[in-house]
Amino acid sequence: MKTNWGAAFQIAAVYVGTVVGAGFATGREIVEFFSRFGLFGLIGVFMAGYILTYMGAKLMRIAAAIDARSYEEMNVHLFGNFLAESSIL
């Protein structure tokens, strides 16, 4: 099996940009928040990174397994037709 590293890097960059940009705002805020707690903050950084990496990989595997071509298809698979097509999500 040949791996397309360029495409994998693009997907990883989009994921990191989305998670960090939308979830953690800026790198400065991450440093200010986690560094306030010293060693526990450092442990928190690693825990958050692991959870985000694990969940992102899990979602990508599910999307590949169902051959999802859009986020709507993924939402239908995860939440069912009623919730995925309603204005709740």
Secondary structure, 3 states (H helix, E strand, C coil): CCCCHHHHHHHHHHHHHHHHHHHCCCHHHHHHHHHCCHHHHHHHHHHHHHHHHHHHHHHHHHHHHCCCCCHHHHHHHHHHHHHHHCCCC
